[in-house]
């Protein structure tokens, strides 16, 4: 496995992003024989805080997406951890597309967050692929989690159809000669973002060779019942159908990609019952960019309303 590492100077002077980087290493492959991958994460707030909030990003963003939420959450006294998925942000980037699989993404994050960082008592906030990976972690390691906030995400098995918006995105991601990451983020917001922010989302990718993970992600979404990840996700659903800890849906009102996906959570996960599920007005697919402070406030209220009973 050939691994690329984005130079540090690409991340200098990013707007509104004063956070220090942290790194752990995980095995690159299941055998552990092909070297290690460096995984980046932010770790803000008191390390001994009573509550830890895990913020997981999706495609093709990175932890920069959560810069508006982190100060709100740490200001309330919580610890906040925000990793970069492998292939994104300051995490390492294998340059061969087939090195990226759904199962590996889950294992890389499991190893980084649990084996290396040692997270427990977690409130997960997940969007886009942050949910496809994060909800697998919840299903497979539910003892590590206290609560879940699902925002513009899903856990597909390929047993139901996909909307035109996702299929158009999947087609574009494979056919565009250059993948304009920053402009994709801008197009997924309710309002276009400035050139400085577009540059910040482009920062992890000096050239197209660094984008193999971003290119492959749309193809890893299970869109057929016989997809390689479908059975794993069906198993995750069977686990989540027994998940009684608090589970909140906070979807935006202007996301054509995930519109209606919250319905499955509400129908199938016991922990969603009696929770104050929220529609975030004026938010696009990347609602953390459009309505970050508002989403952070939703998370704070949710934590406060669902105290851990000793």
Secondary structure, DSSP 8 states (H G I E B T S, - for coil): --EE---GGGGTT-TT-----EEEEEESSTTS-S-EEEEEEEEES-TT-S-EEEEE--TT--GGGGHHHHHHHHHTT-EEEEE--TTSTTS-EESSGGG--HHHHHHHHHIIIIIIS---SEEEEEETHHHHHHHHHHHH-GGGEEEEEEES-----SSS---HHHHHHHHHHHH-SS--HHHHHHHTSSS---HHHHHHHHTT-SSGGGGHHHHHHHHHS--STT-TTHHHHHHHHHHHTT--S-EEEEEESS-TTTTTTHHHHHHH-GGGTT---EEETT--S-HHHHHHHHHHHHHHHHHHHS----
